[in-house]
Amino acid sequence: MARRLIAAGIPLGFIARRPEVVAEFSALGARHYESGRELAENIDVLLVVVVDDAQVRDVLVGQGVIDGLAAGSVIVIHSTVHPDTCREMADLAGRRGVELIDAPVTGGPQRSRDGTLTMPVGCDRPETLQRVRPLLLNMATTVERLGPLGAGEATKLLNNFFYAAHCVTALDTEHLLDLLGIDKNVAAAILPSCSGSSDVLRQRATAEIAFRPLDHAKGLEYARNVLKKDVRLFLEVAHSRGIDMERDFGASMQIVRVSLERGHPPGTPHPQSVTPDGSQ
């Protein structure tokens, strides 16, 4: 995402923790700031791209970013977090005359490089989105307001809940191709355009190495540390709206649970099971 902005000639300042990231983007012409407060004092639009709710709070509050932004600035949260976190940060920002919208990103690494991400947006004032839309369109082809603040995050969490379901069906598809004796390279050219496909299956089928072997450890770690977090947040949001997922959407819950429990290719023994609520 940062590369897309730099390539478009947009002046970019940033903070980052890893030295290699600092070196890489400084070499591309972006300006590195030593602190969040220093960054905030030199920009009028802040894009937050971190992993979770705790990191969003750390950047915006712990590092003094909100306090350093001038009135009229806009914060865009691209991270996948709880809608309540966005509302909490928006309340703090609003006291300083700073606006905040949530625009989590979806599409994966390749679409991030291509600038074809999708951003579901939540904001109370549509005109705030219109202000930053030209900037966001350097990174995404779809930037749409879904409703008030938090609606973008709720949409992204719903997406990731079903992404988890697609993970297990994609892995089962690959395993069944082996069991049926079908050439995976040939299948990779056909399945992405078939009616039973999914974005997960398309990504694996159209990779440089079609149906490349998964790194078991990384696959499991991803399921535990990222996807499990997103599913947990979605279930919290659904519960807060009075939705009984187990009662009314039990079939989907079962598929997602199986996906999180496996977190690795079919047929590989799994030493531990992980449920959406985090228990083992």
C-alpha angles and dihedrals in degrees: 000000000000090000090055091054093047091049089053090056095247113152105246130195122182149172122215136167102215115080092216091057091049091050094046098052095037087057089053091056103264117134117241118214123202095221141024091239092055091049092049092053091058104045140060100201121046122196113198114204110169135127109256150357095278091055092048089054091045093053097043100037110012094049093041097242096139091048091051098050119098121236110273094036121129129222118205115195109206094170121103103247141139114292088232089061089057091049091048092051092043090055091053092044092048091060087065095043092257120137125216133199131179117229109162115188130234132180107079134249098306094052089046089057091045094048091238100119123139119233119192105198134208120192137145095220115046090202089065089061091047088056094057100028094096089055094048092049089068086069104029140037094204120051110161134165111234096182141292125346110311096027092103092053092047089052093048092049090051088051092051092047089061092037085065089055091050091052093065094043091051092051090047090051091056092046092050091050087059093046091049092048094239120155106250094207091057092043090051090063093053111031098065090066096042123104094246095056128112135194090258092054091045092052093051095042095049097042119120086260105037113233089359113197113268121239097239096207095047092043092053093043091051092051091050101041105034114014093040089052092052093047090049091052092048091052089050091052092047091049091050088057092052094254115149102208095182093050102038103027101029096139093056091044090054093051092048091047091052090049093052092044093053103037088167140066117300117268094032113118111245115214096199136027122219122199126203091255091058098252122131 
